């Protein structure tokens, strides 16, 4: 009976103790069990419990703060996607500046450097960039399936197509190097050539170019493109290369030599007029201000070509001059004594020889040849005369200015000397009225005025229209990115405060209440020992009741067993 009584738990008889007279029970409790010995696990629990109670609020605060940081990053990051992954760096900076200037929430990826935009506004960003002339770089790449590595099963057709695609891509990359070309695509139509020259088919090519915004693809650029493509493809003539811009204009349209010459002349005329206009405005800008002067120049240019060849004789008037003289003299002498005509008659002296010899002198045979010999002489003189001659060849310069017409308009307020306001809003001193005649002479001197050729310069003053101030398009305050950021921060602070107030605080209060029970019993000199002492008191009280009324105690034990 004693063993069963010792095994009875004290709390089970706590209510029964009330029924058996509480006063007598309290008086019967022993008071000398305050120093009841504790086990080692109980002592360790007593040491760790207060430490956990003190560190638990800090742990909860750290976890809550970490959760709020994750929430902020999730709200602030959102769902972003790259706009153009393959965009060049030069175009990427322009696109980012355009999006930022339009208050578009764009950002750069810290890993790849791509432009990121919100996923829900992705197509809006693409349309915005497309309206400004930006295109997807991936659209310029053609036949990407041909970039796969070849294998042993590749057909000859695939090899030729891969080679043609590689040639087109390389030509497109070369064309893009031109400053005015943004993107380019090249299409080659190069049939398989035959071994016979007569059966060869010429190749053809088409080029589609997209220029940079604000830049012009000139005719010189088109000629460079056609020459580049024709030189890179065999059997491709320059005439068989077509160049088309993004507007669908055929840039390689054949022009007659006359039209080409007229185009060159018009370009030269515009350059001359622009030079004179810039010279006038640069001269008058320090005097009246660049915004208070406007000018226009019309130049008449003579593109006629004159070639003159002149030949002048005796320009100095000195008469003919002997250039050369040839003197030719021919002399013939008689023969020897044995001469004459063969035959007998030639050796017979004439009959009158003796008759005529009145002096009866014998004829010396030695002197006879002298009488018969004669010396005929022939003289010829040839003189060549030349006149002084000069040949002149002259070719006039092309593009001579035959007349200049210049009109300059100056703001009347500046001519009248109206006072203005400086940057600080203070009124500037009133300047003296400008003389239009002086400004006219100044303009004439700057452009090389020549009255003989009919130049005209007109300078007038006229009131300028006030510049209309374009109202800035303002977005609603709730769509401002700064306001949205501040609202997000305020929302996070409010969420943090509500979390502390309605989540952390109740949890801490509940945990502290659970831990206050044992701690309050342990306070005041060993409450934990008093719990064990009360158990001993209950056992003693049960023993006392069993001694007085054993039947009632037995019935209570039976009830406990049933339960």
Steps between C-alpha positions, in 0.01 A plus 500: 500500500786731576660429161178579318458814697852618414432441131194723501566827311446811696311702239234230466391556854519875494123536475443227752705685747250780487220264604673361802545828679746741366591653833597171661697405187701822500584455863618145439747597219859478611699818464854360511528388127613833350845367419382201302797387274475570114628272224775607251258535207275720708791724593605525128144594407499767765819648347403482129143615541573862598762528224250391235244738640738794470627414147167397348374857427823585319482185290143577402595857409786383275281246323227760449746755364644243258151413379423870442823544301405207280156652455650835399731339245211305356284813472778719362635248251181386340499302178754649255613359169780602260392728218757433224761246617725540194495879472842666439645714776471826303129445430444369853604833652272694263207269573552525876515882483181504294313278747629693800402832341147366449466411872503133410610268785799350322811365666821321410581143586812495719615168354437528127453876455169451315216748529224366726140622485190389690344194346155659485640796300738304280319557171440864586876548531562324168246722324655810655845406376367395159340843454843654562675283243629215715456147373557158645859399410394136481278584202812578295627145538380269227486124473613425853436133445797493265733590787482144631812294478519297182510125511577221263135486396485862377399527137668713239200730498540569872871565457435750221221666697724525807778654292260751341356595840848552643589725206182702546564548872858610443392749234231636732757548777727685258220728381401587859848647549388802294416782740153573359389133486338353809411150381524321169391174342645346185333246269709326237367322194807318373410203278736211451738595223570282201842410367408656166526876481200534272277317751594710802220693669593828671440526874272760657477653847256707703588711803255646753647777714357683801657836575559657836238754612596845377756374248474480122617216280665695221559390143868458579410248771281310254782482246735374769253228599447383142875493434563309823240233425595458135868464590424230758290269281632338181327585171303783666494833318439833667186550292350179643507622862180662632494709819170576677447706817251444782244722324500280190689750284727356233831677557675352197261642245687560177551868417605653174831686493313827471296435814808394692673821397196704605495326838866580555445861401205534737704356785783742429258795489349407837843471658597848376178651634537325836854631532393860438205468737715362780751779443232770532339355812838444664582866440172643632444260789730682747323828419131411500497143631465179308127483573442853364637457149401291201646506152456345160741490207435428135805452280489497121779276380618456143593140427587564134829363375702712257816386324689749278794438267658800319796529258654848449759584229752783536348624822799733555487647142862421409416353161623175350815356642736277303498165658750324266699571178652249256756616231583250222774576232577256211814546283609286196855504338633383147668160425872410406686545156392164379152599456245568244274288303624161390558462124724645228302809436549611853877510460495726189536859573234725362580701190455828667758429755788604286311787348421645830855467614630822357803514713637185337572363841515136543253354727649355807355161553529549875285810501243344277297354787469842657344636198254218485415485881206700667398529877119527539376584859152438656399662832181422698397668827207381719381710793218399743313778677274463809265736671481532881216267609346430844235237587285553808266241661268608780221321689271700726430375853164331554266622772565871498263714704326742270267666752420494873164588652506527880209576732551555874221547754581635849267520795353847523534502878876472468512775239297729726720421800230346720631403843495136587537280803803299593511158658440632853186683392654845535450752222803554279608852398334637188730481198509759228299458184685317226544656158367284220733665248802405705381142528445494124854617434625242746318223315630622164855491623465149638367346176722687254231720349561584132265754350635440150358150488162609639520388865213600729501526881186587695494542880169582669362499850180321586339390826552132567222281631541403859602144547206293610571316820395141465344380819681209643296186509469418866408159623257460792663520839407143583688378188821676596775251574621698804151511650457130435832425670408708806159331515667160488733596785209630710305182430795289610536698824128467571512128425797465736319687778182297455702180503662599828170609651270218394738207444821531695355660812222240556743215441748643747228568756368145471846352534578719798176393671588135452843556643381717791329204676812305594702815545251654746499179699877493503519859625510587876739235636427176319150474355605197304581323822163606639329314217664179610418586860131536417512155344629358826224680683240347274643153558488556872143622475400191301657278760307683767172458311573133441541457869167665578288379204665225296183414306470847356864502396456162328198629308701800384777274375244290307362816337850604394566157348175515302587843363 
